[in-house]
Amino acid sequence: MPNKRCTVPCALNLDDWDESWGVSVEALEEGAIEAAEQLLSKQPRGMSGNLS
């Protein structure tokens, strides 16, 4: 189950992605989106838009 610790590395991997990794950028994007969606779904109502 992705959490905040998983979401940050997913985003960093997207930023550093290189073709030589042997994984598509689309696959990394999908993983980052899934991790972010799961993180947001675990927050209390009304908190998902609060970035502070």
C-alpha positions in Angstrom: 0.0 0.0 0.0 1.7 3.2 -1.1 2.2 6.0 1.4 4.0 9.3 1.6 7.4 7.5 1.8 6.5 5.7 -1.5 5.1 8.8 -3.3 8.2 10.9 -3.0 10.6 8.3 -4.5 8.1 7.8 -7.4 8.2 11.5 -8.2 12.0 11.6 -7.9 12.2 8.6 -10.3 10.1 10.4 -12.8 12.4 13.5 -12.6 15.6 11.4 -13.0 14.2 8.9 -15.6 16.5 7.8 -18.4 15.9 5.4 -21.3 18.7 3.1 -20.1 16.6 2.1 -17.1 14.7 -0.5 -19.0 11.3 0.8 -17.8 9.1 3.2 -19.6 8.4 6.6 -18.3 4.7 5.8 -18.7 5.1 2.9 -16.2 6.7 5.2 -13.7 4.0 7.8 -14.2 1.4 5.2 -13.6 3.1 4.2 -10.3 3.4 7.8 -9.1 -0.2 8.5 -9.9 -1.4 5.4 -8.1 0.7 6.2 -5.0 -0.6 9.8 -4.9 -4.2 8.6 -5.3 -3.8 6.1 -2.5 -2.2 8.7 -0.2 -4.9 11.2 -0.9 -7.6 8.6 -0.3 -6.3 7.9 3.2 -6.4 11.6 4.3 -9.4 12.8 6.4 -12.1 14.6 4.3 -11.3 18.2 3.6 -7.6 17.6 4.0 -6.6 16.6 0.5 -6.5 20.2 -0.8 -4.5 21.4 2.2 -0.8 21.5 1.2 0.4 23.0 4.5 
